[in-house]
Amino acid sequence: MIQKTSHSVLLVSSGEKGIDAITGLLRNNEMNAVTTVKSSGEARRLLSVQNFDIIIINTPLSDEFGTELAFQLAENTCSGIMLITKADISEVVALKTEDLGVITIAKPIDRTLFHHTLKLLSAVRDKYAVLENENKKLKQKLDEVRLVQRAKRMLMECLHMSESQAHHYIERQAMDMRITKYEVANSIIRTYTDSY
């Protein structure tokens, strides 16, 4: 059975009427973790300390139109971004923002289109989260390999071991002490860095 993921949503909208209408649509789509701000400045301050899965920008905002914020967020966050604009400019705005992965929909908001756009953003965000996690694991593994290589070099320089002897020594220490090779390598580096 597939488990539904609850997504955090940031709604940036200057007017109360827009906030009420969009939060109503979000609740209808089972999006209950909604935070609202009324300007791009507030959004930027909040986003400097908190991440959101989905960001919805209801243009125009009180301190800028909203596309500038969408551009910045598309480049600097992993959030799914929806931009809501007046119908007469939505196609022009979409052409400017679609290359960055920002989805633009027109006002008045079509409930079905909103629902499908939200589902798409949620699915993309979920997929991105999986890739982000895999990337983090690969980066950690690469860091561990680099640290073990550095420890081997130190053993080779300081104790005049061959590479295979240094490798075997690290593996043996990890097995005997029941710790990871990363922890052994860290200990070796601390020991021989302090002795210089």
Stockholm file with secondary structure:
# STOCKHOLM 1.0

chainA/1-196         MIQKTSHSVLLVSSGEKGIDAITGLLRNNEMNAVTTVKSSGEARRLLSVQNFDIIIINTPLSDEFGTELAFQLAENTCSGIMLITKADISEVVALKTEDLGVITIAKPIDRTLFHHTLKLLSAVRDKYAVLENENKKLKQKLDEVRLVQRAKRMLMECLHMSESQAHHYIERQAMDMRITKYEVANSIIRTYTDSY
#=GR chainA/1-196 SS CCCCCCCEEEEEESSHHHHHHHHHHHHHTTCCEEEEESSHHHHHHHHTTCCCSEEEEESSCSSSCSHHHHHHHHHHCCCEEEEEEEHHHHHHHHHHHGGGTCEEEEESCCHHHHHHHHHHHHHHHHHHHHHHHHHHHHHHHHHHHHHHHHHHHHHHHHSCCCHHHHHHHHHHHHHHHTCCHHHHHHHHHHHHHHTC
#=GC SS_cons         CCCCCCCEEEEEESSHHHHHHHHHHHHHTTCCEEEEESSHHHHHHHHTTCCCSEEEEESSCSSSCSHHHHHHHHHHCCCEEEEEEEHHHHHHHHHHHGGGTCEEEEESCCHHHHHHHHHHHHHHHHHHHHHHHHHHHHHHHHHHHHHHHHHHHHHHHHSCCCHHHHHHHHHHHHHHHTCCHHHHHHHHHHHHHHTC
//
